[in-house]
């Protein structure tokens, strides 16, 4: 039974992290690039409107950072629940 509760806690932590990643992904790709582009376009970054920048380049940078953050967080979850590979 202890292994079952550990597996459930591990799965819950993994799903929680995945939910956070997907919410950030949605906000950056759909929100900043499409929904809030008009409001963000009043701010300029490197001479380009911020909404345009997010739609074309910024979201890619955020996604790359998100990949590394996810990997680090997942490694911490693996160690916490003793599911890591040696």
C-alpha positions as CSV (number, residue, x, y, z in Angstrom):
1,X,0.0,0.0,0.0
2,X,2.9,2.4,0.7
3,X,4.2,2.0,-2.9
4,X,0.7,2.7,-4.2
5,X,0.4,6.0,-2.2
6,X,3.9,7.0,-3.3
7,X,2.9,6.3,-6.9
8,X,-0.3,8.4,-6.6
9,X,1.6,11.3,-5.0
10,X,4.2,11.1,-7.7
11,X,1.6,11.1,-10.4
12,X,-0.2,14.0,-8.8
13,X,3.0,16.0,-8.6
14,X,3.7,15.2,-12.2
15,X,0.2,16.2,-13.4
16,X,0.5,19.4,-11.4
17,X,3.7,20.4,-13.1
18,X,2.3,19.5,-16.5
19,X,-0.7,21.6,-15.8
20,X,1.5,24.6,-15.0
21,X,3.6,24.1,-18.1
22,X,0.5,23.9,-20.3
23,X,-1.1,27.0,-18.8
24,X,2.1,29.0,-19.3
25,X,2.4,27.6,-22.9
26,X,-1.2,28.7,-23.6
27,X,-0.8,32.1,-22.1
28,X,2.3,32.8,-24.1
29,X,1.3,31.3,-27.4
30,X,-2.4,32.2,-27.6
31,X,-2.6,35.0,-25.1
32,X,0.4,37.1,-25.8
33,X,0.6,36.3,-29.5
34,X,-3.1,36.7,-30.4
35,X,-5.5,37.7,-27.6
36,X,-3.4,40.4,-25.9
37,X,-1.4,41.5,-29.0
38,X,-3.3,44.7,-29.4
39,X,-2.6,45.8,-25.8
40,X,1.0,44.6,-26.0
41,X,1.7,46.4,-29.3
42,X,1.8,49.7,-27.4
43,X,5.1,48.5,-25.9
44,X,8.1,48.3,-28.2
45,X,11.0,45.8,-27.8
46,X,13.9,46.3,-30.2
47,X,11.8,48.6,-32.4
48,X,9.0,46.1,-32.8
49,X,5.6,46.0,-31.1
50,X,5.7,43.5,-28.2
51,X,2.6,41.6,-29.5
52,X,4.3,41.1,-32.8
53,X,7.6,40.1,-31.1
54,X,5.8,37.5,-28.9
55,X,4.0,36.0,-31.9
56,X,7.2,35.6,-33.9
57,X,10.1,35.3,-31.6
58,X,9.3,35.7,-27.9
59,X,7.2,32.7,-27.6
60,X,10.0,30.5,-29.0
61,X,12.4,31.8,-26.3
62,X,9.8,31.3,-23.6
63,X,9.2,27.7,-24.8
64,X,12.9,26.9,-24.7
65,X,13.2,28.2,-21.2
66,X,10.0,26.3,-20.3
67,X,11.6,23.0,-21.6
68,X,14.6,23.4,-19.3
69,X,12.5,24.5,-16.4
70,X,10.2,21.5,-16.9
71,X,13.2,19.1,-17.0
72,X,14.7,20.6,-13.8
73,X,11.4,20.4,-12.0
74,X,10.7,16.9,-13.2
75,X,14.1,15.8,-11.9
76,X,13.3,17.2,-8.5
77,X,10.0,15.4,-8.4
78,X,11.8,12.2,-9.5
79,X,14.3,12.5,-6.6
80,X,11.6,13.5,-4.1
81,X,9.6,10.3,-4.8
82,X,12.7,8.1,-5.4
83,X,11.8,7.5,-9.0
84,X,15.0,8.8,-10.5
85,X,17.3,6.8,-12.7
86,X,20.9,6.3,-11.7
